[in-house]
Amino acid sequence: MQVLIQSREDLEALSPSEQSKFLAILKGSATVTVNSADYPDNYDSSLQEGDEGFVEPVWDQIENLGAIQRFGFSTVAELDEYISLQAMN
């Protein structure tokens, strides 16, 4: 049976091993990868590498704290500290 984890209270009610798994996933959600390449208007997104007019993607990782904030963490460092404290228990 899967447990729905929607709040800090749900998180804290998990067993230590389940909490550890969830925290790893939660931390991973704090960074998203986006393509920041500059594409011309009407760019044909079906072009492949080697095709004339192909623009190489530029992959950047940006911080997105929305998911961790939902669980009461304001920064990744704060989440890391919580993870460290849980590992000690």
LOLOLUM-644945 format. One line per 8 residues: number of its first residue (from 1); their letters; for each residue x, y, z of C-alpha. Coordinates in steps of 0.25 Angstrom, whole numbers. Example, Ala and Ser with C-alpha at 12.3 -4.5 7.8 and 13.67 -1.06 7.14 Angstrom:
REM residues 2
1 = as = 49,-18,31 | 55,-4,29
END
This chain:
REM residues 89
1 = mqvliqsr = 0,0,0 | 5,14,-4 | 4,25,6 | 0,39,1 | 10,49,6 | 4,63,5 | 9,71,17 | 20,72,28
9 = edlealsp = 11,64,37 | 10,52,27 | 25,53,25 | 28,52,40 | 18,40,42 | 26,31,32 | 35,20,37 | 50,24,37
17 = seqskfla = 53,17,25 | 41,22,17 | 44,36,22 | 58,35,17 | 54,30,3 | 44,42,2 | 54,52,7 | 64,48,-4
25 = ilkgsatv = 53,49,-15 | 48,63,-9 | 63,68,-9 | 64,64,-24 | 51,72,-27 | 58,85,-22 | 66,85,-35 | 60,85,-49
33 = tvnsadyp = 67,84,-63 | 63,94,-73 | 67,97,-87 | 71,111,-88 | 76,112,-103 | 71,123,-111 | 63,118,-122 | 58,127,-134
41 = dnydsslq = 44,130,-136 | 37,118,-144 | 48,109,-140 | 45,95,-145 | 47,86,-132 | 47,73,-141 | 61,77,-145 | 72,67,-141
49 = egdegfve = 87,69,-138 | 94,70,-152 | 82,77,-159 | 83,90,-165 | 77,101,-155 | 78,91,-143 | 81,99,-130 | 88,91,-119
57 = pvwdqien = 80,91,-106 | 87,98,-94 | 83,90,-81 | 83,98,-68 | 80,94,-55 | 72,104,-47 | 67,103,-32 | 52,101,-31
65 = lgaiqrfg = 48,101,-16 | 33,100,-18 | 32,85,-14 | 41,86,-2 | 34,99,3 | 21,91,3 | 28,82,14 | 33,94,22
73 = fstvaeld = 47,95,17 | 51,109,12 | 65,105,6 | 72,93,2 | 82,95,13 | 70,94,23 | 65,81,17 | 80,76,17
81 = eyislqam = 80,79,32 | 67,72,35 | 72,60,27 | 85,60,35 | 77,60,48 | 68,49,44 | 80,40,40 | 85,42,54
89 = n = 72,37,60
END
